[in-house]
């Protein structure tokens, strides 16, 4: 299954705000149960905001992007994490007896996806750098350098079976054994299981109540 991996070093200037919590005592009226009211107090949290800016840097290694639209991308994302540290340079004999999909997500499109993921991580770096009790990141200016990408083939078992006139698909990560897929649900069996559970619960409750009555 084709995937892209992207590497990059990033330098980011950011602007935002740092929030510092403080507490204010407020008074309010509640019914006193005698037709009148009484005064009570409570502590209410407020936030004071201060401007913040700074610079963070991070290097990314092997940001993985699915390289095909032939299968559900979200399902393929769930197949990870992949042990990319164990990847080896391609040799034709690796595919002997197997089939491989060609990529239909080009590197430029994959790079946009990878940079979007990088920006999410960078924003978290900015929040940590801002500190305080709360943070707002309003602007990030990211510079990318040392960018590289590789095409990798990740081993995946795909099984499709028919049940009830419908096709069901199961994916298995051939490195880790992770299984993701669909399965048919039997409504009568589910209803029977729920009823059986309620019956058992009812019996337990009846026994407990009977025990209390005897006591």
C-alpha positions, 0 to 999 in steps of 0.5 A, spaced: 500 500 500 503 506 497 504 511 502 509 518 502 513 520 508 515 527 509 521 530 513 522 537 514 526 542 519 521 548 521 522 555 524 516 558 526 515 565 529 508 566 532 503 571 535 498 570 540 496 571 548 497 568 554 491 567 559 492 568 567 487 565 571 484 569 577 478 569 582 473 574 584 468 573 590 461 574 587 455 575 591 448 572 589 441 571 592 438 565 593 431 563 596 431 562 604 425 557 604 421 562 608 419 566 603 425 571 603 432 570 600 439 570 603 445 572 600 451 567 599 458 568 595 462 564 590 468 564 587 468 565 580 474 564 575 476 570 570 482 570 565 486 576 564 490 576 557 497 578 555 500 579 548 505 573 547 510 572 541 516 568 540 519 563 536 519 555 536 523 550 532 522 543 530 524 537 526 519 532 523 521 525 521 517 520 517 510 524 517 506 519 514 501 520 508 496 515 505 498 515 497 492 512 494 484 513 494 483 506 492 481 504 500 478 509 505 483 513 508 480 514 515 481 506 515 488 506 513 490 511 518 487 507 523 492 501 521 498 505 524 502 506 527 507 503 522 514 501 525 517 505 519 524 505 523 524 498 520 523 500 513 528 497 508 530 500 501 526 497 495 528 490 492 523 487 486 523 480 490 519 483 496 513 483 491 514 476 489 507 473 489 504 479 492 501 485 488 502 493 490 498 499 488 500 505 484 500 511 488 494 516 485 496 522 491 502 526 488 507 528 492 505 535 492 498 533 494 501 529 499 506 535 502 500 539 503 497 534 507 503 533 511 504 540 512 497 541 515 499 535 520 506 539 522 502 545 523 498 542 528 504 540 532 507 546 531 501 550 534 501 545 540 509 547 541 507 555 541 502 554 546 507 550 551 512 556 549 507 561 551 505 558 558 500 561 563 493 557 564 490 558 557 493 560 550 491 563 544 495 562 538 493 567 533 498 567 527 504 562 525 509 564 520 512 557 519 519 556 514 520 549 512 527 547 510 531 540 509 524 538 506 525 531 503 520 525 501 520 518 500 515 513 497 514 507 501 510 500 500 507 498 507 504 491 507 497 490 508 492 484 508 486 485 505 480 480 505 473 481 502 467 476 504 460 476 502 454 475 508 447 477 507 448 479 500 453 484 502 460 485 501 464 486 508 472 488 508 477 487 513 484 490 513 490 487 517 497 490 518 502 485 516 507 488 521 503 489 527 497 484 526 492 490 527 485 489 524 480 494 522 474 492 518 467 491 518 462 486 520 455 484 520 450 485 526 445 481 527 439 485 530 435 479 533 441 476 536 443 483 539 435 484 541 436 477 544 442 479 548 439 485 551 433 481 553 437 476 556 441 481 560 435 485 563 432 478 565 439 477 569 438 484 572 431 483 574 433 476 577 438 479 581 434 485 583 428 480 585 433 476 589 436 482 593 429 485 595 427 478 597 433 477 601 432 484 605 425 482 606 427 476 609 432 480 614 
